[in-house]
Amino acid sequence: MGPSSRRFIAGLFRLGLAVVAIVFISGYVKRRFSSDTRHVRVLKEAPPADALGPGDIQIFDTDSAVDLTLRGDKIFAGLSPKIIAKVKGELADSLAGDTSGLGGSISQIVKRSVAGAIGTHAVFPLSEIRDIRYENEQIMVEWTDGGRHDLFGSTKVNGTKTSKSFRREDAMRFVQAVRARKGLPPA
């Protein structure tokens, strides 16, 4: 078996592992967050930071991996621009070296798809939020339908629950900005 055959088989194996991982992850996410997704919309690209208007606010978690933005009548949550740029750069670098044969072509398609979706943000309309508070080191949301949970659910980044990864001062500023936008008294 020649080197090109081994690369082809290795590429197919990587593709197979990627497909299996995507299937398992999507199934897990669907089961885990099915009750919490009724309030979430998805925006393919991160909202630009320079588009913030009066009263809008953007905060980052302690390691700047995740951002939370109040813009207009919506809350946006997702990976920070810094992390998006880093991942896209790493994917672009790996695309350059993975070009041989069918396996390389499939690998490029998968990596381009990931690069295109990495900026996806969850969008929460303010009209569906009854109240928002900072409790137990996390941002808690009470929905208009009576549901209540922390804004990020059980999402973790680097092993830390995302909802507990924001500095208290930043989280309080964000909560106060949302409350002011909704016409609620300060918490």
C-alpha positions as CSV (number, residue, x, y, z in Angstrom):
1,M,0.0,0.0,0.0
2,G,1.5,3.3,-1.1
3,P,1.7,6.6,0.8
4,S,-1.2,8.1,-1.3
5,S,-3.4,5.1,-0.4
6,R,-2.6,5.5,3.3
7,R,-3.4,9.2,3.1
8,F,-6.7,8.5,1.4
9,I,-7.7,5.9,4.0
10,A,-6.6,8.2,6.8
11,G,-8.7,11.0,5.3
12,L,-11.8,8.7,5.1
13,F,-11.2,7.6,8.6
14,R,-11.0,11.2,9.8
15,L,-14.2,12.0,7.9
16,G,-15.9,9.1,9.4
17,L,-14.9,10.1,12.9
18,A,-16.1,13.7,12.2
19,V,-19.5,12.5,11.0
20,V,-19.9,10.2,14.0
21,A,-18.9,13.0,16.3
22,I,-21.4,15.4,14.7
23,V,-24.2,12.9,14.9
24,F,-23.5,12.2,18.6
25,I,-23.1,15.9,19.5
26,S,-26.3,17.0,17.6
27,G,-28.2,14.2,19.3
28,Y,-26.9,15.2,22.7
29,V,-27.7,18.9,22.1
30,K,-31.2,18.1,20.8
31,R,-32.0,15.9,23.9
32,R,-30.2,18.2,26.4
33,F,-31.6,21.5,25.3
34,S,-34.9,20.6,23.7
35,S,-37.0,22.3,26.4
36,D,-34.8,25.4,26.5
37,T,-34.6,26.0,22.7
38,R,-38.1,27.4,22.4
39,H,-36.8,30.9,23.3
40,V,-33.7,30.7,21.1
41,R,-33.3,31.9,17.5
42,V,-30.0,31.4,15.6
43,L,-28.0,34.1,13.8
44,K,-25.4,32.7,11.4
45,E,-22.9,35.6,11.9
46,A,-21.9,37.3,15.1
47,P,-23.4,40.8,15.4
48,P,-20.7,43.4,14.6
49,A,-19.4,45.2,17.8
50,D,-19.3,48.5,16.0
51,A,-23.1,48.3,15.5
52,L,-23.9,49.0,19.1
53,G,-26.2,51.9,19.7
54,P,-27.1,54.0,22.7
55,G,-27.8,51.7,25.7
56,D,-26.5,48.6,23.9
57,I,-23.7,46.6,25.7
58,Q,-21.3,43.8,25.0
59,I,-19.5,41.8,27.7
60,F,-17.0,39.0,27.5
61,D,-16.4,36.1,29.9
62,T,-13.1,36.1,31.9
63,D,-11.0,34.4,29.2
64,S,-12.7,36.4,26.3
65,A,-14.0,33.1,24.7
66,V,-17.7,34.0,24.8
67,D,-19.6,37.3,24.4
68,L,-23.0,38.4,25.4
69,T,-24.5,41.4,23.6
70,L,-27.6,43.5,24.1
71,R,-28.4,45.2,20.8
72,G,-31.7,46.7,20.2
73,D,-34.5,44.4,21.3
74,K,-32.4,41.2,21.4
75,I,-29.7,39.4,23.4
76,F,-27.0,37.7,21.4
77,A,-24.7,35.0,22.9
78,G,-21.9,33.1,21.2
79,L,-18.2,32.8,20.7
80,S,-16.2,36.1,20.9
81,P,-14.8,37.7,17.7
82,K,-11.3,36.8,19.0
83,I,-12.1,33.1,19.2
84,I,-13.9,33.1,15.9
85,A,-10.9,34.7,14.2
86,K,-8.5,32.2,15.9
87,V,-10.5,29.2,14.8
88,K,-11.0,30.5,11.3
89,G,-7.2,31.1,11.0
90,E,-6.4,27.6,12.3
91,L,-8.9,26.1,9.9
92,A,-7.4,28.1,7.0
93,D,-3.9,27.0,7.9
94,S,-5.0,23.3,8.1
95,L,-6.8,23.6,4.7
96,A,-3.6,24.6,3.0
97,G,-1.9,21.3,3.9
98,D,-4.9,19.0,3.3
99,T,-5.4,19.0,-0.4
100,S,-4.5,15.6,-1.8
101,G,-7.1,13.1,-3.2
102,L,-10.7,12.5,-2.3
103,G,-9.9,12.5,1.5
104,G,-8.4,16.0,1.2
105,S,-11.3,17.3,-0.8
106,I,-13.8,16.0,1.8
107,S,-11.7,17.3,4.6
108,Q,-11.7,20.8,3.0
109,I,-15.5,20.7,2.6
110,V,-16.0,19.8,6.3
111,K,-13.5,22.5,7.5
112,R,-15.1,25.2,5.3
113,S,-18.5,24.3,6.7
114,V,-17.2,24.5,10.2
115,A,-15.5,27.9,9.4
116,G,-18.7,29.2,8.0
117,A,-20.7,28.2,11.1
118,I,-18.3,29.1,13.8
119,G,-19.7,32.6,14.2
120,T,-23.2,31.4,14.9
121,H,-24.9,33.2,17.8
122,A,-28.0,32.4,19.8
123,V,-30.6,35.2,19.8
124,F,-33.0,35.8,22.6
125,P,-35.8,38.3,21.9
126,L,-36.4,40.7,24.9
127,S,-40.1,40.3,24.2
128,E,-39.9,36.7,25.6
129,I,-38.1,37.8,28.8
130,R,-40.2,38.7,31.8
131,D,-37.3,39.4,34.2
132,I,-33.5,39.0,34.3
133,R,-31.3,38.9,37.4
134,Y,-27.8,38.1,38.5
135,E,-28.1,35.3,41.1
136,N,-25.7,32.6,42.3
137,E,-22.9,34.0,40.1
138,Q,-24.9,33.6,36.9
139,I,-27.4,35.5,34.8
140,M,-30.9,34.1,35.4
141,V,-33.8,34.6,33.0
142,E,-37.5,34.3,33.7
143,W,-39.3,33.8,30.5
144,T,-42.8,35.2,29.8
145,D,-44.2,31.6,29.7
146,G,-43.0,31.0,33.3
147,G,-39.9,29.1,32.5
148,R,-36.7,30.1,34.4
149,H,-33.1,29.1,33.9
150,D,-29.6,30.6,33.5
151,L,-29.0,32.2,30.2
152,F,-26.5,29.6,28.9
153,G,-28.2,26.5,30.3
154,S,-25.5,23.9,31.0
155,T,-23.2,25.0,28.3
156,K,-19.5,24.7,29.3
157,V,-16.3,26.2,27.8
158,N,-13.0,24.7,28.9
159,G,-14.8,22.8,31.6
160,T,-16.3,25.9,33.2
161,K,-20.1,26.5,33.2
162,T,-20.4,29.4,30.7
163,S,-23.0,31.2,32.8
164,K,-20.6,31.4,35.7
165,S,-17.6,32.6,33.6
166,F,-18.5,36.3,33.5
167,R,-17.1,38.8,36.0
168,R,-19.7,39.9,38.5
169,E,-19.3,43.6,37.5
170,D,-19.8,42.9,33.8
171,A,-22.8,40.6,34.4
172,M,-24.4,43.2,36.7
173,R,-23.9,45.9,34.0
174,F,-25.4,43.6,31.4
175,V,-28.4,42.7,33.6
176,Q,-29.0,46.4,34.5
177,A,-28.9,47.4,30.8
178,V,-31.4,44.7,29.9
179,R,-33.7,45.7,32.8
180,A,-33.5,49.4,31.7
181,R,-34.3,48.4,28.1
182,K,-37.3,46.5,29.3
183,G,-38.4,49.3,31.6
184,L,-37.9,47.2,34.7
185,P,-36.6,48.7,38.0
186,P,-32.9,48.2,38.8
187,A,-32.2,44.9,40.5
